[in-house]
Amino acid sequence: MAVHTSQSVVKAAGGNTARGRSRGTGTPPPAPGRIRRGLSTHWYAWTMVAPVVVVISVIIGYPLLRGIYLSMTDADERNVARSIGVNELPATYEFVGVDNYVDALTGSQFLGTLGWTLVWTVACVSITFAFGMALANLLNRRIAGRSAYRMALILPWAIPGFVSVFAWRFLYNEERGLLNKILGGAGFDAVPWLNDPTMAKFAVIAVNVWLGIPFMMVALLGGLQSIPSEQYEAAEMDGATAWQRFRHITLPGLRPVSTTVVLLSTIWTFNMFPVIFLLTRGGPGEATQILVTQAYKFSFEISPRDYAQSSTWGVLILVLLMLFAVIYRRVLRSQGDNW
């Protein structure tokens, strides 16, 4: 009897010790328990987030999955489900696997459009960043009328994009545009801004840079104002030149802001549909066509409308941007940034 009692005590002590280990620094509790504890502790936060998650899933998730599915079919205007009067015609398109991706990646049209899209993106982002940095440094100084200058430079950002593009389209008009009138008054011939392939490329880059400078300037100006002025004062006392102060204080201090705005600007510019579509519609010919406007053209402009090809290009655009974001993040981490 005594032996049996002592064995029970030992088992109970062992059980308590095991439970103590699970509560302490030993084995963590099972995952379902952690999930239930998290839900019970943060139920209010999950309740607030749930509607957003549902809306995003419906607005983004379903079209994305539908697009991926259509990219693996031969769907076009002739074989999708449609109504003709009172007659309902069922869909007759077929599953073709990755054939559309192979055709796109091995064809000259996608690669040619991708090349110009990369040139367009790099040119716009680099020029916008350079001008934004220069203006931010200028407006960060104590100059007369600084507030008025800030408001004037933010104006392009406040105007709706399509209004700005139409205004630039009027300026670029070959016969009645203000730019050619100024050139004509100076004795120069009219420039076919939107009718010459090379000039059209410069024209769309100029418009997009003009639209993007305010955002870049405001973001970088906020970063400049967060850099302690004591660092500049100490550098001046040590005899550092303006370039040395910019290189060793300003650029490192702006790194957290600049990395974010460059990523955002790259994604926005890569998919900048309004400027290209409203200014040149991808012309003359296909000279200014970028990936996103070409994908739109497949679905809404050519006949028959090629929904499969449009979806394929859309998925490839998403993959390219995701790859860029991943590589960009790894490069920053390799340089010691926590991003």
C-alpha angles and dihedrals in degrees: 000000000000091000091051091049093050091050090053091051091050092049091048091048090048091050092049090048092051091049089048091054091051089051094045132046094311128087112346119237118268118285096247088057092052091048092050091047091049092050093047092047099042100028092129093056092048090050091054093046097045098077091050091050091050093048093047091047091053098041099039108014100055097045090047094052091043090051093050090051094048090049088064094054137063093243117160139148093284101052106035122100110276144157124242108185107305093340121100114207115201123225115269101179118125137220111258102172116216095341092112091053092049091050092048097046094045096042126091096231097065095042093046092049091045091054093055091042090057092047090048093049097046093045095048096044096045095046092043091050092049094050092042091052093048094048093044091054090047094050092045089069126082102260131153114265094014093148092051091050091050092052092048093050093047091052096090088055092052095051115083111260097238091053091053092048093050090049090053090046089058091048090051094049107130097217106028103017121126093231094057091044089057091047091047091051088054091051099258128129121254114271119225092226096174101021099059116073095223096042090046090058092052089046096055092045090052092051094048092048090051090052095045102046096080094057092046092046095049093047094048092043089056089051092050092052090054093059110097112248089218089075092059092045092051091048091051091051088052090054099252116165123233091259092050091050090049094047100043102031112020100043096045090044091052094047097100091050099038095051091054097045092046091053093047093044091050093053093045094047094046088057098034098141102161098058096050097038099045097039104042107352085228094304168169082071104318096319098121099027112132126191097266095048091047090052088052090049091055091056103038113017112038123070122262094028109238106215094170093055092045091051091048092055090046092054091047090052090053092048093049093051092046091051090049092050092049094048091044091052093048092050091052092048091049087056092054101262119141097220 
